[in-house]
């Protein structure tokens, strides 16, 4: 995790520029006192629970997105390859692939009464027998 160097105040444009120089999903932490209030362009969104109070996002013109996690007195900020409001499926594939098995099992349970999940579990179990 990277921290912005201590300074009086940053603009959100400076924070976003700094985040975009890093690889995707690399968080920086910024204290509330180091930036103005989060602009209205950032919209509430959900994210994996990391102990944050809430999440906000900003879709960028190129299809990427800025993800802001709000904690007690600081933000964690990173960029996603696909913004979930612009490309939900791309976001799952490129930014949250750990959700794919959960979605697959849920779909199987809802639509096929677990038929395929049972086959996979039986196959995996047979590998260890």
N, CA, C and O atoms as a GROMACS GRO file, in nm:
protein
  516
    1UNK      N    1   0.084  -0.116   0.000
    1UNK     CA    2   0.000   0.000   0.000
    1UNK      C    3   0.089   0.123   0.000
    1UNK      O    4   0.192   0.127   0.069
    2UNK      N    5   0.051   0.223  -0.077
    2UNK     CA    6   0.129   0.346  -0.084
    2UNK      C    7   0.054   0.458  -0.015
    2UNK      O    8  -0.069   0.459  -0.012
    3UNK      N    9   0.129   0.550   0.039
    3UNK     CA   10   0.072   0.667   0.103
    3UNK      C   11   0.116   0.789   0.026
    3UNK      O   12   0.230   0.797  -0.020
    4UNK      N   13   0.027   0.884   0.012
    4UNK     CA   14   0.069   1.011  -0.046
    4UNK      C   15   0.155   1.081   0.058
    4UNK      O   16   0.128   1.072   0.178
    5UNK      N   17   0.259   1.150   0.013
    5UNK     CA   18   0.346   1.219   0.108
    5UNK      C   19   0.267   1.329   0.178
    5UNK      O   20   0.175   1.388   0.121
    6UNK      N   21   0.304   1.356   0.302
    6UNK     CA   22   0.231   1.454   0.381
    6UNK      C   23   0.243   1.593   0.319
    6UNK      O   24   0.352   1.636   0.279
    7UNK      N   25   0.133   1.660   0.313
    7UNK     CA   26   0.125   1.792   0.254
    7UNK      C   27  -0.003   1.855   0.305
    7UNK      O   28  -0.088   1.786   0.360
    8UNK      N   29  -0.019   1.984   0.288
    8UNK     CA   30  -0.139   2.050   0.340
    8UNK      C   31  -0.267   1.990   0.284
    8UNK      O   32  -0.347   1.932   0.357
    9UNK      N   33  -0.285   2.003   0.154
    9UNK     CA   34  -0.408   1.955   0.089
    9UNK      C   35  -0.378   1.908  -0.052
    9UNK      O   36  -0.290   1.961  -0.120
   10UNK      N   37  -0.452   1.809  -0.094
   10UNK     CA   38  -0.449   1.762  -0.233
   10UNK      C   39  -0.585   1.790  -0.293
   10UNK      O   40  -0.685   1.792  -0.222
   11UNK      N   41  -0.589   1.811  -0.422
   11UNK     CA   42  -0.718   1.814  -0.491
   11UNK      C   43  -0.751   1.669  -0.526
   11UNK      O   44  -0.663   1.583  -0.527
   12UNK      N   45  -0.877   1.643  -0.553
   12UNK     CA   46  -0.913   1.508  -0.594
   12UNK      C   47  -0.852   1.474  -0.729
   12UNK      O   48  -0.823   1.358  -0.757
   13UNK      N   49  -0.831   1.575  -0.813
   13UNK     CA   50  -0.765   1.551  -0.942
   13UNK      C   51  -0.622   1.501  -0.919
   13UNK      O   52  -0.576   1.412  -0.991
   14UNK      N   53  -0.552   1.557  -0.821
   14UNK     CA   54  -0.416   1.512  -0.789
   14UNK      C   55  -0.417   1.369  -0.734
   14UNK      O   56  -0.330   1.289  -0.768
   15UNK      N   57  -0.513   1.339  -0.651
   15UNK     CA   58  -0.523   1.205  -0.593
   15UNK      C   59  -0.549   1.103  -0.705
   15UNK      O   60  -0.484   0.999  -0.711
   16UNK      N   61  -0.644   1.134  -0.792
   16UNK     CA   62  -0.676   1.043  -0.903
   16UNK      C   63  -0.555   1.024  -0.993
   16UNK      O   64  -0.526   0.913  -1.035
   17UNK      N   65  -0.486   1.133  -1.023
   17UNK     CA   66  -0.364   1.122  -1.106
   17UNK      C   67  -0.260   1.032  -1.042
   17UNK      O   68  -0.197   0.952  -1.110
   18UNK      N   69  -0.242   1.045  -0.911
   18UNK     CA   70  -0.145   0.961  -0.839
   18UNK      C   71  -0.188   0.815  -0.843
   18UNK      O   72  -0.104   0.727  -0.865
   19UNK      N   73  -0.316   0.788  -0.822
   19UNK     CA   74  -0.368   0.651  -0.823
   19UNK      C   75  -0.347   0.587  -0.960
   19UNK      O   76  -0.311   0.470  -0.969
   20UNK      N   77  -0.370   0.664  -1.066
   20UNK     CA   78  -0.361   0.609  -1.201
   20UNK      C   79  -0.218   0.578  -1.244
   20UNK      O   80  -0.198   0.513  -1.346
   21UNK      N   81  -0.119   0.622  -1.168
   21UNK     CA   82   0.020   0.586  -1.199
   21UNK      C   83   0.056   0.449  -1.144
   21UNK      O   84   0.160   0.392  -1.180
   22UNK      N   85  -0.029   0.394  -1.058
   22UNK     CA   86  -0.004   0.265  -0.994
   22UNK      C   87  -0.070   0.154  -1.074
   22UNK      O   88  -0.152   0.180  -1.162
   23UNK      N   89  -0.036   0.030  -1.042
   23UNK     CA   90  -0.106  -0.082  -1.106
   23UNK      C   91  -0.247  -0.091  -1.048
   23UNK      O   92  -0.272  -0.046  -0.936
   24UNK      N   93  -0.337  -0.150  -1.126
   24UNK     CA   94  -0.476  -0.159  -1.079
   24UNK      C   95  -0.482  -0.229  -0.944
   24UNK      O   96  -0.402  -0.317  -0.914
   25UNK      N   97  -0.578  -0.187  -0.863
   25UNK     CA   98  -0.607  -0.242  -0.730
   25UNK      C   99  -0.502  -0.208  -0.625
   25UNK      O  100  -0.509  -0.260  -0.513
   26UNK      N  101  -0.405  -0.124  -0.657
   26UNK     CA  102  -0.306  -0.082  -0.558
   26UNK      C  103  -0.361   0.038  -0.483
   26UNK      O  104  -0.376   0.146  -0.540
   27UNK      N  105  -0.391   0.019  -0.355
   27UNK     CA  106  -0.451   0.126  -0.275
   27UNK      C  107  -0.348   0.229  -0.231
   27UNK      O  108  -0.233   0.197  -0.203
   28UNK      N  109  -0.394   0.354  -0.225
   28UNK     CA  110  -0.322   0.456  -0.150
   28UNK      C  111  -0.417   0.502  -0.040
   28UNK      O  112  -0.539   0.496  -0.055
   29UNK      N  113  -0.360   0.547   0.069
   29UNK     CA  114  -0.441   0.598   0.180
   29UNK      C  115  -0.424   0.749   0.185
   29UNK      O  116  -0.314   0.802   0.175
   30UNK      N  117  -0.537   0.816   0.202
   30UNK     CA  118  -0.537   0.962   0.212
   30UNK      C  119  -0.626   1.000   0.330
   30UNK      O  120  -0.743   0.962   0.335
   31UNK      N  121  -0.571   1.075   0.424
   31UNK     CA  122  -0.650   1.120   0.539
   31UNK      C  123  -0.754   1.224   0.494
   31UNK      O  124  -0.730   1.301   0.401
   32UNK      N  125  -0.868   1.224   0.562
   32UNK     CA  126  -0.973   1.321   0.530
   32UNK      C  127  -0.918   1.464   0.531
   32UNK      O  128  -0.957   1.547   0.450
   33UNK      N  129  -0.826   1.490   0.624
   33UNK     CA  130  -0.772   1.626   0.639
   33UNK      C  131  -0.684   1.668   0.521
   33UNK      O  132  -0.653   1.786   0.508
   34UNK      N  133  -0.645   1.574   0.436
   34UNK     CA  134  -0.555   1.605   0.324
   34UNK      C  135  -0.626   1.633   0.193
   34UNK      O  136  -0.562   1.670   0.094
   35UNK      N  137  -0.758   1.616   0.190
   35UNK     CA  138  -0.835   1.640   0.068
   35UNK      C  139  -0.965   1.712   0.103
   35UNK      O  140  -1.013   1.704   0.216
   36UNK      N  141  -1.023   1.782   0.004
   36UNK     CA  142  -1.157   1.837   0.029
   36UNK      C  143  -1.260   1.725   0.039
   36UNK      O  144  -1.228   1.608   0.018
   37UNK      N  145  -1.382   1.760   0.072
   37UNK     CA  146  -1.491   1.662   0.078
   37UNK      C  147  -1.501   1.589  -0.056
   37UNK      O  148  -1.473   1.646  -0.162
   38UNK      N  149  -1.541   1.464  -0.050
   38UNK     CA  150  -1.556   1.383  -0.171
   38UNK      C  151  -1.657   1.450  -0.265
   38UNK      O  152  -1.769   1.480  -0.223
   39UNK      N  153  -1.618   1.475  -0.390
   39UNK     CA  154  -1.709   1.543  -0.483
   39UNK      C  155  -1.834   1.461  -0.513
   39UNK      O  156  -1.834   1.339  -0.502
   40UNK      N  157  -1.940   1.530  -0.552
   40UNK     CA  158  -2.069   1.467  -0.581
   40UNK      C  159  -2.062   1.372  -0.700
   40UNK      O  160  -2.149   1.286  -0.714
   41UNK      N  161  -1.961   1.385  -0.785
   41UNK     CA  162  -1.945   1.296  -0.900
   41UNK      C  163  -1.918   1.152  -0.857
   41UNK      O  164  -1.945   1.059  -0.932
   42UNK      N  165  -1.865   1.133  -0.738
   42UNK     CA  166  -1.843   1.000  -0.684
   42UNK      C  167  -1.977   0.946  -0.634
   42UNK      O  168  -2.044   1.009  -0.552
   43UNK      N  169  -2.016   0.831  -0.684
   43UNK     CA  170  -2.146   0.772  -0.651
   43UNK      C  171  -2.129   0.654  -0.557
   43UNK      O  172  -2.030   0.581  -0.566
   44UNK      N  173  -2.226   0.634  -0.466
   44UNK     CA  174  -2.219   0.519  -0.376
   44UNK      C  175  -2.214   0.389  -0.457
   44UNK      O  176  -2.281   0.376  -0.559
   45UNK      N  177  -2.135   0.295  -0.410
   45UNK     CA  178  -2.130   0.162  -0.472
   45UNK      C  179  -2.090   0.061  -0.367
   45UNK      O  180  -2.048   0.098  -0.257
   46UNK      N  181  -2.102  -0.064  -0.400
   46UNK     CA  182  -2.065  -0.168  -0.305
   46UNK      C  183  -1.927  -0.221  -0.342
   46UNK      O  184  -1.880  -0.205  -0.455
   47UNK      N  185  -1.864  -0.283  -0.246
   47UNK     CA  186  -1.732  -0.342  -0.268
   47UNK      C  187  -1.710  -0.452  -0.166
   47UNK      O  188  -1.785  -0.464  -0.068
   48UNK      N  189  -1.607  -0.531  -0.189
   48UNK     CA  190  -1.574  -0.636  -0.092
   48UNK      C  191  -1.547  -0.573   0.044
   48UNK      O  192  -1.484  -0.467   0.053
   49UNK      N  193  -1.595  -0.639   0.149
   49UNK     CA  194  -1.578  -0.585   0.284
   49UNK      C  195  -1.431  -0.593   0.326
   49UNK      O  196  -1.370  -0.700   0.329
   50UNK      N  197  -1.378  -0.477   0.357
   50UNK     CA  198  -1.240  -0.464   0.403
   50UNK      C  199  -1.237  -0.382   0.532
   50UNK      O  200  -1.135  -0.323   0.568
   51UNK      N  201  -1.352  -0.378   0.601
   51UNK     CA  202  -1.362  -0.300   0.724
   51UNK      C  203  -1.402  -0.154   0.700
   51UNK      O  204  -1.408  -0.076   0.795
   52UNK      N  205  -1.429  -0.119   0.576
   52UNK     CA  206  -1.466   0.018   0.546
   52UNK      C  207  -1.609   0.048   0.590
   52UNK      O  208  -1.689  -0.042   0.612
   53UNK      N  209  -1.638   0.177   0.601
   53UNK     CA  210  -1.773   0.222   0.638
   53UNK      C  211  -1.864   0.218   0.516
   53UNK      O  212  -1.978   0.173   0.524
   54UNK      N  213  -1.812   0.266   0.404
   54UNK     CA  214  -1.889   0.268   0.279
   54UNK      C  215  -1.793   0.279   0.161
   54UNK      O  216  -1.673   0.296   0.179
   55UNK      N  217  -1.849   0.269   0.040
   55UNK     CA  218  -1.769   0.275  -0.083
   55UNK      C  219  -1.830   0.377  -0.179
   55UNK      O  220  -1.951   0.397  -0.183
   56UNK      N  221  -1.742   0.440  -0.258
   56UNK     CA  222  -1.784   0.531  -0.365
   56UNK      C  223  -1.703   0.499  -0.489
   56UNK      O  224  -1.594   0.442  -0.481
   57UNK      N  225  -1.758   0.536  -0.604
   57UNK     CA  226  -1.686   0.514  -0.728
   57UNK      C  227  -1.707   0.627  -0.825
   57UNK      O  228  -1.804   0.702  -0.818
   58UNK      N  229  -1.613   0.638  -0.916
   58UNK     CA  230  -1.618   0.737  -1.023
   58UNK      C  231  -1.580   0.667  -1.153
   58UNK      O  232  -1.468   0.618  -1.166
   59UNK      N  233  -1.673   0.664  -1.248
   59UNK     CA  234  -1.644   0.605  -1.379
   59UNK      C  235  -1.564   0.707  -1.461
   59UNK      O  236  -1.601   0.825  -1.467
   60UNK      N  237  -1.455   0.661  -1.523
   60UNK     CA  238  -1.374   0.748  -1.607
   60UNK      C  239  -1.411   0.726  -1.753
   60UNK      O  240  -1.469   0.623  -1.789
   61UNK      N  241  -1.378   0.822  -1.837
   61UNK     CA  242  -1.418   0.818  -1.978
   61UNK      C  243  -1.366   0.696  -2.052
   61UNK      O  244  -1.431   0.649  -2.145
   62UNK      N  245  -1.250   0.644  -2.012
   62UNK     CA  246  -1.191   0.530  -2.083
   62UNK      C  247  -1.248   0.395  -2.037
   62UNK      O  248  -1.201   0.290  -2.082
   63UNK      N  249  -1.347   0.397  -1.948
   63UNK     CA  250  -1.409   0.273  -1.901
   63UNK      C  251  -1.351   0.220  -1.771
   63UNK      O  252  -1.406   0.128  -1.712
   64UNK      N  253  -1.240   0.277  -1.727
   64UNK     CA  254  -1.184   0.237  -1.597
   64UNK      C  255  -1.264   0.309  -1.488
   64UNK      O  256  -1.353   0.389  -1.517
   65UNK      N  257  -1.234   0.279  -1.363
   65UNK     CA  258  -1.306   0.343  -1.254
   65UNK      C  259  -1.219   0.365  -1.133
   65UNK      O  260  -1.126   0.289  -1.107
   66UNK      N  261  -1.249   0.469  -1.059
   66UNK     CA  262  -1.183   0.498  -0.932
   66UNK      C  263  -1.272   0.444  -0.821
   66UNK      O  264  -1.391   0.475  -0.816
   67UNK      N  265  -1.215   0.364  -0.732
   67UNK     CA  266  -1.289   0.305  -0.620
   67UNK      C  267  -1.234   0.366  -0.491
   67UNK      O  268  -1.115   0.358  -0.463
   68UNK      N  269  -1.324   0.426  -0.414
   68UNK     CA  270  -1.288   0.490  -0.288
   68UNK      C  271  -1.356   0.414  -0.175
   68UNK      O  272  -1.478   0.401  -0.173
   69UNK      N  273  -1.276   0.365  -0.081
   69UNK     CA  274  -1.328   0.302   0.040
   69UNK      C  275  -1.312   0.401   0.154
   69UNK      O  276  -1.204   0.455   0.176
   70UNK      N  277  -1.421   0.425   0.226
   70UNK     CA  278  -1.423   0.525   0.332
   70UNK      C  279  -1.408   0.456   0.468
   70UNK      O  280  -1.486   0.367   0.503
   71UNK      N  281  -1.306   0.497   0.543
   71UNK     CA  282  -1.282   0.447   0.678
   71UNK      C  283  -1.310   0.559   0.778
   71UNK      O  284  -1.362   0.663   0.740
   72UNK      N  285  -1.275   0.538   0.903
   72UNK     CA  286  -1.309   0.636   1.007
   72UNK      C  287  -1.251   0.775   0.982
   72UNK      O  288  -1.320   0.875   0.999
   73UNK      N  289  -1.125   0.782   0.941
   73UNK     CA  290  -1.064   0.915   0.919
   73UNK      C  291  -0.975   0.920   0.795
   73UNK      O  292  -0.895   1.013   0.780
   74UNK      N  293  -0.990   0.822   0.708
   74UNK     CA  294  -0.911   0.822   0.584
   74UNK      C  295  -0.984   0.746   0.474
   74UNK      O  296  -1.080   0.673   0.499
   75UNK      N  297  -0.935   0.764   0.353
   75UNK     CA  298  -0.984   0.692   0.237
   75UNK      C  299  -0.877   0.594   0.189
   75UNK      O  300  -0.757   0.622   0.203
   76UNK      N  301  -0.918   0.481   0.134
   76UNK     CA  302  -0.831   0.394   0.055
   76UNK      C  303  -0.882   0.407  -0.088
   76UNK      O  304  -1.002   0.392  -0.114
   77UNK      N  305  -0.792   0.434  -0.181
   77UNK     CA  306  -0.833   0.462  -0.317
   77UNK      C  307  -0.749   0.380  -0.414
   77UNK      O  308  -0.627   0.372  -0.400
   78UNK      N  309  -0.815   0.318  -0.512
   78UNK     CA  310  -0.745   0.247  -0.620
   78UNK      C  311  -0.827   0.259  -0.748
   78UNK      O  312  -0.938   0.311  -0.748
   79UNK      N  313  -0.770   0.211  -0.856
   79UNK     CA  314  -0.847   0.212  -0.982
   79UNK      C  315  -0.874   0.068  -1.025
   79UNK      O  316  -0.796  -0.023  -0.999
   80UNK      N  317  -0.989   0.053  -1.092
   80UNK     CA  318  -1.032  -0.076  -1.146
   80UNK      C  319  -1.023  -0.072  -1.298
   80UNK      O  320  -1.047   0.032  -1.359
   81UNK      N  321  -0.988  -0.184  -1.358
   81UNK     CA  322  -0.976  -0.192  -1.504
   81UNK      C  323  -1.109  -0.167  -1.574
   81UNK      O  324  -1.113  -0.104  -1.680
   82UNK      N  325  -1.216  -0.215  -1.516
   82UNK     CA  326  -1.351  -0.196  -1.572
   82UNK      C  327  -1.441  -0.139  -1.463
   82UNK      O  328  -1.455  -0.198  -1.356
   83UNK      N  329  -1.501  -0.025  -1.491
   83UNK     CA  330  -1.592   0.034  -1.393
   83UNK      C  331  -1.721  -0.048  -1.388
   83UNK      O  332  -1.777  -0.079  -1.493
   84UNK      N  333  -1.768  -0.085  -1.269
   84UNK     CA  334  -1.886  -0.171  -1.260
   84UNK      C  335  -2.015  -0.107  -1.311
   84UNK      O  336  -2.108  -0.178  -1.348
   85UNK      N  337  -2.021   0.026  -1.314
   85UNK     CA  338  -2.142   0.090  -1.367
   85UNK      C  339  -2.142   0.093  -1.520
   85UNK      O  340  -2.248   0.107  -1.581
   86UNK      N  341  -2.027   0.082  -1.581
   86UNK     CA  342  -2.015   0.086  -1.727
   86UNK      C  343  -2.007  -0.054  -1.788
   86UNK      O  344  -2.058  -0.077  -1.897
   87UNK      N  345  -1.942  -0.146  -1.717
   87UNK     CA  346  -1.921  -0.282  -1.769
   87UNK      C  347  -1.923  -0.381  -1.652
   87UNK      O  348  -1.817  -0.427  -1.609
   88UNK      N  349  -2.042  -0.415  -1.601
   88UNK     CA  350  -2.050  -0.502  -1.483
   88UNK      C  351  -1.983  -0.638  -1.503
   88UNK      O  352  -1.911  -0.685  -1.415
   89UNK      N  353  -2.006  -0.701  -1.617
   89UNK     CA  354  -1.946  -0.832  -1.642
   89UNK      C  355  -1.793  -0.820  -1.653
   89UNK      O  356  -1.720  -0.902  -1.597
   90UNK      N  357  -1.746  -0.719  -1.724
   90UNK     CA  358  -1.601  -0.696  -1.734
   90UNK      C  359  -1.540  -0.670  -1.597
   90UNK      O  360  -1.428  -0.713  -1.570
   91UNK      N  361  -1.613  -0.599  -1.511
   91UNK     CA  362  -1.563  -0.572  -1.376
   91UNK      C  363  -1.545  -0.702  -1.299
   91UNK      O  364  -1.445  -0.720  -1.230
   92UNK      N  365  -1.642  -0.792  -1.310
   92UNK     CA  366  -1.630  -0.920  -1.240
   92UNK      C  367  -1.511  -1.000  -1.294
   92UNK      O  368  -1.434  -1.056  -1.217
   93UNK      N  369  -1.498  -1.004  -1.425
   93UNK     CA  370  -1.391  -1.083  -1.487
   93UNK      C  371  -1.253  -1.025  -1.456
   93UNK      O  372  -1.162  -1.099  -1.419
   94UNK      N  373  -1.236  -0.893  -1.472
   94UNK     CA  374  -1.104  -0.832  -1.460
   94UNK      C  375  -1.069  -0.780  -1.321
   94UNK      O  376  -0.951  -0.772  -1.285
   95UNK      N  377  -1.170  -0.745  -1.242
   95UNK     CA  378  -1.143  -0.681  -1.114
   95UNK      C  379  -1.190  -0.762  -0.993
   95UNK      O  380  -1.143  -0.740  -0.882
   96UNK      N  381  -1.283  -0.854  -1.014
   96UNK     CA  382  -1.337  -0.931  -0.902
   96UNK      C  383  -1.361  -1.076  -0.942
   96UNK      O  384  -1.471  -1.128  -0.922
   97UNK      N  385  -1.260  -1.144  -1.000
   97UNK     CA  386  -1.282  -1.281  -1.047
   97UNK      C  387  -1.315  -1.380  -0.936
   97UNK      O  388  -1.368  -1.487  -0.963
   98UNK      N  389  -1.283  -1.345  -0.812
   98UNK     CA  390  -1.316  -1.434  -0.700
   98UNK      C  391  -1.467  -1.452  -0.684
   98UNK      O  392  -1.510  -1.543  -0.613
   99UNK      N  393  -1.547  -1.367  -0.747
   99UNK     CA  394  -1.692  -1.380  -0.741
   99UNK      C  395  -1.746  -1.478  -0.845
   99UNK      O  396  -1.861  -1.522  -0.833
  100UNK      N  397  -1.666  -1.515  -0.945
  100UNK     CA  398  -1.716  -1.601  -1.053
  100UNK      C  399  -1.766  -1.736  -1.001
  100UNK      O  400  -1.876  -1.776  -1.037
  101UNK      N  401  -1.690  -1.808  -0.916
  101UNK     CA  402  -1.742  -1.937  -0.866
  101UNK      C  403  -1.869  -1.921  -0.784
  101UNK      O  404  -1.959  -2.005  -0.789
  102UNK      N  405  -1.877  -1.813  -0.708
  102UNK     CA  406  -1.996  -1.789  -0.624
  102UNK      C  407  -2.118  -1.765  -0.714
  102UNK      O  408  -2.226  -1.818  -0.688
  103UNK      N  409  -2.098  -1.685  -0.818
  103UNK     CA  410  -2.207  -1.658  -0.912
  103UNK      C  411  -2.247  -1.786  -0.986
  103UNK      O  412  -2.365  -1.813  -1.007
  104UNK      N  413  -2.147  -1.865  -1.024
  104UNK     CA  414  -2.175  -1.990  -1.097
  104UNK      C  415  -2.256  -2.087  -1.010
  104UNK      O  416  -2.355  -2.144  -1.056
  105UNK      N  417  -2.213  -2.104  -0.886
  105UNK     CA  418  -2.286  -2.195  -0.795
  105UNK      C  419  -2.426  -2.142  -0.768
  105UNK      O  420  -2.522  -2.218  -0.768
  106UNK      N  421  -2.438  -2.012  -0.745
  106UNK     CA  422  -2.569  -1.952  -0.721
  106UNK      C  423  -2.663  -1.971  -0.839
  106UNK      O  424  -2.780  -2.003  -0.822
  107UNK      N  425  -2.609  -1.950  -0.959
  107UNK     CA  426  -2.690  -1.969  -1.080
  107UNK      C  427  -2.733  -2.115  -1.093
  107UNK      O  428  -2.848  -2.144  -1.124
  108UNK      N  429  -2.639  -2.205  -1.069
  108UNK     CA  430  -2.671  -2.348  -1.076
  108UNK      C  431  -2.780  -2.384  -0.976
  108UNK      O  432  -2.875  -2.454  -1.009
  109UNK      N  433  -2.766  -2.335  -0.853
  109UNK     CA  434  -2.865  -2.367  -0.750
  109UNK      C  435  -3.003  -2.310  -0.785
  109UNK      O  436  -3.105  -2.377  -0.765
  110UNK      N  437  -3.005  -2.189  -0.837
  110UNK     CA  438  -3.134  -2.126  -0.871
  110UNK      C  439  -3.200  -2.185  -0.994
  110UNK      O  440  -3.320  -2.210  -0.996
  111UNK      N  441  -3.120  -2.208  -1.098
  111UNK     CA  442  -3.178  -2.251  -1.225
  111UNK      C  443  -3.181  -2.401  -1.246
  111UNK      O  444  -3.271  -2.454  -1.311
  112UNK      N  445  -3.082  -2.470  -1.190
  112UNK     CA  446  -3.070  -2.614  -1.218
  112UNK      C  447  -3.075  -2.700  -1.093
  112UNK      O  448  -3.042  -2.819  -1.098
  113UNK      N  449  -3.118  -2.642  -0.981
  113UNK     CA  450  -3.133  -2.714  -0.854
  113UNK      C  451  -3.004  -2.783  -0.810
  113UNK      O  452  -3.008  -2.889  -0.747
  114UNK      N  453  -2.890  -2.724  -0.843
  114UNK     CA  454  -2.762  -2.774  -0.797
  114UNK      C  455  -2.705  -2.890  -0.876
  114UNK      O  456  -2.608  -2.952  -0.833
  115UNK      N  457  -2.764  -2.921  -0.990
  115UNK     CA  458  -2.722  -3.036  -1.071
  115UNK      C  459  -2.572  -3.032  -1.103
  115UNK      O  460  -2.502  -3.132  -1.087
  116UNK      N  461  -2.523  -2.917  -1.149
  116UNK     CA  462  -2.383  -2.908  -1.190
  116UNK      C  463  -2.289  -2.893  -1.071
  116UNK      O  464  -2.176  -2.942  -1.074
  117UNK      N  465  -2.334  -2.827  -0.968
  117UNK     CA  466  -2.253  -2.813  -0.847
  117UNK      C  467  -2.227  -2.951  -0.787
  117UNK      O  468  -2.115  -2.979  -0.743
  118UNK      N  469  -2.329  -3.037  -0.784
  118UNK     CA  470  -2.312  -3.173  -0.731
  118UNK      C  471  -2.212  -3.252  -0.815
  118UNK      O  472  -2.130  -3.325  -0.760
  119UNK      N  473  -2.218  -3.237  -0.948
  119UNK     CA  474  -2.123  -3.307  -1.035
  119UNK      C  475  -1.980  -3.262  -1.007
  119UNK      O  476  -1.888  -3.344  -0.999
  120UNK      N  477  -1.961  -3.132  -0.994
  120UNK     CA  478  -1.827  -3.079  -0.967
  120UNK      C  479  -1.778  -3.127  -0.831
  120UNK      O  480  -1.663  -3.170  -0.819
  121UNK      N  481  -1.863  -3.121  -0.730
  121UNK     CA  482  -1.823  -3.167  -0.597
  121UNK      C  483  -1.790  -3.316  -0.597
  121UNK      O  484  -1.694  -3.358  -0.533
  122UNK      N  485  -1.868  -3.395  -0.669
  122UNK     CA  486  -1.839  -3.539  -0.678
  122UNK      C  487  -1.706  -3.563  -0.747
  122UNK      O  488  -1.628  -3.649  -0.706
  123UNK      N  489  -1.679  -3.487  -0.853
  123UNK     CA  490  -1.554  -3.501  -0.926
  123UNK      C  491  -1.435  -3.463  -0.836
  123UNK      O  492  -1.336  -3.535  -0.828
  124UNK      N  493  -1.446  -3.350  -0.769
  124UNK     CA  494  -1.336  -3.304  -0.682
  124UNK      C  495  -1.315  -3.404  -0.568
  124UNK      O  496  -1.201  -3.434  -0.534
  125UNK      N  497  -1.422  -3.456  -0.511
  125UNK     CA  498  -1.412  -3.555  -0.405
  125UNK      C  499  -1.343  -3.680  -0.455
  125UNK      O  500  -1.262  -3.740  -0.383
  126UNK      N  501  -1.373  -3.721  -0.579
  126UNK     CA  502  -1.310  -3.842  -0.634
  126UNK      C  503  -1.160  -3.825  -0.653
  126UNK      O  504  -1.085  -3.923  -0.650
  127UNK      N  505  -1.116  -3.703  -0.672
  127UNK     CA  506  -0.973  -3.679  -0.687
  127UNK      C  507  -0.895  -3.707  -0.558
  127UNK      O  508  -0.776  -3.741  -0.562
  128UNK      N  509  -0.962  -3.693  -0.446
  128UNK     CA  510  -0.896  -3.711  -0.318
  128UNK      C  511  -0.930  -3.844  -0.253
  128UNK      O  512  -0.893  -3.868  -0.138
  129UNK      N  513  -1.000  -3.931  -0.323
  129UNK     CA  514  -1.037  -4.062  -0.267
  129UNK      C  515  -0.932  -4.166  -0.298
  129UNK      O  516  -0.946  -4.281  -0.260
   0.00000   0.00000   0.00000
